[in-house]
Amino acid sequence: MKTIIEPFRIKSVEPIRVTTKEERGTLIQNAGYNLFNLHSDDVMIDLLTDSGTSAMSAAQWSGIMQGDESYAGSPSFYRFERAVKDLMPFKHVIPTHQGRAAEKILFTIAAGSGTKVPSNTHFDTTRANVEMAGAEPVDLVIAEGKQPESEHPFKGNMDLEALDTLLTAERERIPIVMLTITNNTGGGQPVSMENMRGVREICSRHKVPLFFDACRFAENAYLIKTREPGYAETSVPEIVREIFSLADGMTMSAKKDAFVNIGGWLALNDDDWAEQARNMLILTEGFPTYGGLAGRDLEAIAIGLQEIVDEDYLRYRMASMQYLGNALTQMGVPIVKPVGGHAVYIDARSLLPHIPPLSYPGQSLAVALYEEGGIRACEIGTVMFGKQADGSEKAAPLDLVRLAVPRRVYTQSHVDYVIECVENLVARKDELPGYRIEWQPRFLRHFTARFTQER
Ligand SMILES: *Cc1c(COP(=O)(O)O)cnc(C)c1O
């Protein structure tokens, strides 16, 4: 069959409020042309993020009712721990309220002032937590990982030579190596098993622990199955176990590949680090058998982890990303290639050459998508990265607009609607205006800045 269906039925629905173009024009103007300032019930298709926005299954909702809220020793914790260890056989599993809490604990223990932490590309919360610990984050993704048009199947791979050179020169300054699977900041691009093995070998040779930032491990495993020679016949759970057999530990945001709205964990083998981590957990999150979560959340994660490695689900997930990416490519819209696991990234700078980077082509496209169809996407470009430490402005390397797709939430007709909106915009793309920033905060300006149109 050519048609790959959503492998689920809908039992419970959330109405979408249908708005008019006129209404949306007023709403976005009042929001200072910043999509983060919109009320989400004024959005029709919300592609701002895939984080914490998954639809839970009937089984997960029944798990919520089974949650045991005992302060210590809850059976929900043991079910959660078993589900994690079934896929990621680490000795210690420490629940946190989300991924960044696991990162905060890990880097407080592992990284200190003057150290360096290499990764393929650090995600922004990971980078910030490395820096908070006084350490320096170092990104060592392969060159193809920075070229939007490159069709390399594993653009999240680490540059092994660069890692080896860094470790040879500065081993004593490097307490830990990270690998982000999939590489979120690089466009949701996967890391190959061969590359993970290479990183493992280098880490073992230099005796440095290797941790995975594993938020989208199942999407990465499925992309290994479909793109890497030798894995077509291996089941996804087996690929997942092979991945984690290469690491000494992991951080996880369950808001991604565990199908829940909140949660995360830190898992590791080292007893000494685990003891330190639990001590910190008690200070900042909670007792070790619930961490930052309620018993019901732990139940939902345990069930979500079984559902996420289902190959019918993953085939549908990747097919729906491909479907969106192919349709945009066919109408001549430049996107980051190949399409990664959780989002399609439009190259707004190439699409809108009449808008210079310092007039924010990504913001222009994102605002126009909202006005046209009530779609909320996310600018990842000069608005997000252009402000320099000295207050000046510089063009980011790329001006992208990310269409991140929540898991199990939207149907194919929602995606068709998104495609039609982009088509309408492309027809009048030369009319889209640039933007100026009217007000901005000191840090992380993309969340709260207010814009005006350059007309
Ligand atoms: C989301 C994310 C995190 C942080 O997780 P939160 O649950 O949002 O704190 C870390 N790394 C990557 C790759 C992510 O995508």
The ligand as an SDF file (V2000), in Angstrom:
LIG
                    3D

 15 15  0  0  0  0  0  0  0  0999 V2000
   14.1790   19.1920   24.7940 C   0  0  0  0  0  0  0  0  0  0  0  0
   15.5900   18.8450   24.8260 C   0  0  0  0  0  0  0  0  0  0  0  0
   16.3390   18.9440   26.0160 C   0  0  0  0  0  0  0  0  0  0  0  0
   15.7800   19.5280   27.3050 C   0  0  0  0  0  0  0  0  0  0  0  0
   14.6860   18.8580   27.7780 O   0  0  0  0  0  0  0  0  0  0  0  0
   13.4990   19.6040   28.5740 P   0  0  0  0  0  0  0  0  0  0  0  0
   12.5910   18.4830   28.9590 O   0  0  0  0  0  0  0  0  0  0  0  0
   12.8900   20.5950   27.6470 O   0  0  0  0  0  0  0  0  0  0  0  0
   14.1150   20.2450   29.7660 O   0  0  0  0  0  0  0  0  0  0  0  0
   17.6550   18.5420   25.9690 C   0  0  0  0  0  0  0  0  0  0  0  0
   18.2080   18.0830   24.8460 N   0  0  0  0  0  0  0  0  0  0  0  0
   17.5260   17.9740   23.6920 C   0  0  0  0  0  0  0  0  0  0  0  0
   18.1940   17.4160   22.4780 C   0  0  0  0  0  0  0  0  0  0  0  0
   16.1950   18.3540   23.6420 C   0  0  0  0  0  0  0  0  0  0  0  0
   15.5220   18.2510   22.4830 O   0  0  0  0  0  0  0  0  0  0  0  0
  1  2  1  0
  2  3  1  0
  2 14  2  0
  3  4  1  0
  3 10  2  0
  4  5  1  0
  5  6  1  0
  6  7  2  0
  6  8  1  0
  6  9  1  0
 10 11  1  0
 11 12  2  0
 12 13  1  0
 12 14  1  0
 14 15  1  0
M  END
$$$$
